[in-house]
Amino acid sequence: MAVYPIVLSQKSFAHKDKLTYPFEERGLQFGDGVYEVIRIYNGKTHLLQEHVERLFTSAEAIKLSLDYSLEEMISLLEKLITENNMTVDGKIYLQASRGSVTRDHVFPEESVEPNFYAYIEDLPRNLKYLQKGVSVITTEDIRWDLCYIKSLNLLPNVLAKQAAKEQGCFEAILHKDRRVTEASSSNVFLIRDGSIYTHPATNGILRGCVRMKVFEIAKKLNIPIVEEAFSLDDIPSADEMFLTSTTAEVMPIVKVDEGQVKDGKPGPITRQLQAAYEEDAHITINKIAETV
């Protein structure tokens, strides 16, 4: 995967090899910061404003003041793509922390400039998984209670994702007392009798940008969405299941732990959502329908 050389650091652009921060950096030492991942299709961002708005919401939740307006950050991120001559599918990673200062649990008393950077990587669409679906495991949700904040504190997510990988699976579905919350890096949906079920937008889940786009798409397609947490016990009787995230898009789930979802193939409603998502993102090449 290529990393493009020009990085947005603070409000200027620099070569990636020139980007350094002092070792006493609060994002490194405390996870005291927030981040976003923004999808690029054919050199164009998708859901850019939604992601930047969520970054500001996360920053406000941890009392981090960003030295940008929303419009200024959007403009700089668009310029980052131009500076790198980015024309293919990829992603932007951006991160803001409370800055570099002598290590102390409490916020610095003096004024400290937040550390902010963003960079671009190639990210081809995973058409094989989007076409055939993926297997997932289930595991207990041991994260903190403010998952709506897209913070840098991701160790429980990392451990869950690693457990999934070690079992040859794509993702780990998280649950509390057997009620499904979301997955390690995506939101989770279950389809039964023509309706889509997913955990409500409480503080206990991330309010995914693709999740909200699926809500919008489903409304246009007259597919009911019920914001209601489903149980692990509901999965064996599911007609379909899928994940959503910036990098996974609308990803069919065909196997959970040792159990197959329905006939083990992506279902018709998931296919409708995938097609509508491609249309919304203006994906004109490498479409799922062309590979199914």
Secondary structure, DSSP 8 states (H G I E B T S, - for coil): --B-SEEEETTEEEEGGG----S-BHHHHH--EEEEEEEEETTEEESHHHHHHHHHHHHHHTT---SS-HHHHHHHHHHHHHHTT--SSEEEEEEEES-B-S--SS--SS----EEEEEEEE----HHHHHH-EEEEEEE--S-S-TTS-BS--HHHHHHHHHHHHTT-SEEEEEETTEEEEESSSEEEEEETTEEEE--SSTTS---HHHHHHHHHHHHTT--EEE---BGGGGGG-SEEEEEETTTEEEEEEEETTEE-TTSS--HHHHHHHHHHHHHTT--SS-GGGT-
